Amino acid sequence: MNRSQQAVRILEEERRRFARDLHDGPVQVLSNTSMRLDMLSQLIQVNPTLAEEEIRRMHHRLIQATTELRQLIYDLQPIAVDAMGLDDAFKGLAHRVQRDWAVPVSLHVSGDVRVLPAHAAMMLYRAVQEALTNAAKHAEARAIRIELTASDDRVTCVVADDGKGFDPTHRPVGHYGLGNMVERLEVVGGQADLASAPGRGTRITFTVPCA
């Protein structure tokens, strides 16, 4: 498969992922809330205390659905990484993850990351974005660290979390999203390596050549 075919495949996979995330997340919450509202009109007459508890639960679910919708919308927006710089783009990404998922994200930058071509920087950005979403949403991480390092011939980015981790030999890699990350970076000649273990968090290292 050449790089053009890989790019098309990545786009199609993104569309499938978006439809799946939309259906399994916010759509399910809204549908469930609608049904519960129908029941609530009767419950409030019979048991006002229980009705109040149900209202609080629905409110929490709606906040969660709003957060997921905001993240999905952001995922669809084109990011001018070349205009704002990869380090500033990552700062914004870290801020959004902290805001939406209440997980602290630290960013450490070493070297001049502007050496990376714009297309390669975008692919790296999207791969790291997916890694952060996985860590915040699925890994139950309490903290995430991003280390972005530039050398003369490559840019390396490490995304590490202190979440629940997993055994990569027993869990399909694609389920964690690594397959899609790898394909993104292969388009620009890069690679992604994952290290994880149950109870020891997850560490993903992205490497992208500058040329």
HURAFEN-V374231 format. One record per pair of residues at least 6 apart in sequence whose C-alpha atoms are under 6 Angstrom apart, sorted by the first residue. I is the first residue (numbers start at 1). J is the second residue. D is the distance in Angstrom with one decimal. If there is no record, write none. Layout:
i:I j:J d:D
i:I j:J d:D
//
This chain:
i:3 j:187 d:5.0
i:26 j:65 d:4.6
i:43 j:51 d:5.9
i:44 j:51 d:5.2
i:67 j:100 d:6.0
i:82 j:118 d:5.1
i:94 j:105 d:5.6
i:98 j:104 d:5.4
i:103 j:142 d:5.8
i:103 j:143 d:5.8
i:104 j:143 d:5.0
i:105 j:144 d:4.7
i:105 j:145 d:5.7
i:106 j:145 d:4.9
i:107 j:146 d:4.8
i:108 j:147 d:4.9
i:109 j:148 d:4.7
i:109 j:149 d:5.9
i:110 j:149 d:4.7
i:111 j:149 d:5.9
i:111 j:150 d:4.8
i:112 j:150 d:5.8
i:113 j:150 d:5.2
i:116 j:210 d:4.9
i:120 j:188 d:5.7
i:123 j:184 d:5.8
i:127 j:181 d:4.9
i:135 j:141 d:5.9
i:139 j:163 d:4.9
i:139 j:164 d:5.6
i:140 j:163 d:5.1
i:141 j:161 d:5.9
i:141 j:162 d:5.3
i:141 j:163 d:3.8
i:143 j:161 d:5.9
i:144 j:160 d:5.7
i:144 j:161 d:4.4
i:145 j:159 d:5.8
i:145 j:160 d:5.2
i:146 j:158 d:5.6
i:146 j:159 d:4.7
i:147 j:157 d:5.5
i:147 j:158 d:5.0
i:148 j:156 d:5.9
i:148 j:157 d:4.4
i:149 j:155 d:5.7
i:149 j:156 d:5.2
i:153 j:209 d:5.8
i:153 j:210 d:5.2
i:154 j:208 d:5.5
i:154 j:209 d:4.2
i:154 j:210 d:4.9
i:155 j:207 d:5.9
i:155 j:208 d:5.4
i:156 j:206 d:5.6
i:156 j:207 d:4.5
i:157 j:205 d:5.8
i:157 j:206 d:5.1
i:158 j:204 d:5.7
i:158 j:205 d:4.4
i:159 j:203 d:5.7
i:159 j:204 d:5.3
i:160 j:202 d:5.7
i:160 j:203 d:4.2
i:161 j:201 d:5.4
i:161 j:202 d:5.5
i:162 j:201 d:4.3
i:163 j:201 d:4.4
i:164 j:198 d:5.9
i:164 j:199 d:4.6
i:164 j:201 d:5.4
i:165 j:196 d:5.5
i:165 j:197 d:5.1
i:165 j:198 d:4.5
i:165 j:199 d:5.4
i:165 j:200 d:5.6
i:165 j:201 d:4.1
i:165 j:202 d:5.4
i:166 j:196 d:5.8
i:166 j:197 d:4.7
i:166 j:198 d:4.3
i:167 j:197 d:5.0
i:182 j:191 d:5.8
i:182 j:192 d:5.4
i:185 j:191 d:5.5
i:190 j:207 d:5.4
i:190 j:208 d:4.2
i:191 j:206 d:5.9
i:191 j:207 d:5.4
i:192 j:205 d:5.6
i:192 j:206 d:4.5
i:193 j:204 d:5.6
i:193 j:205 d:5.2
i:194 j:203 d:5.8
i:194 j:204 d:4.5
i:195 j:202 d:5.9
i:195 j:203 d:5.2
i:196 j:202 d:4.4
//
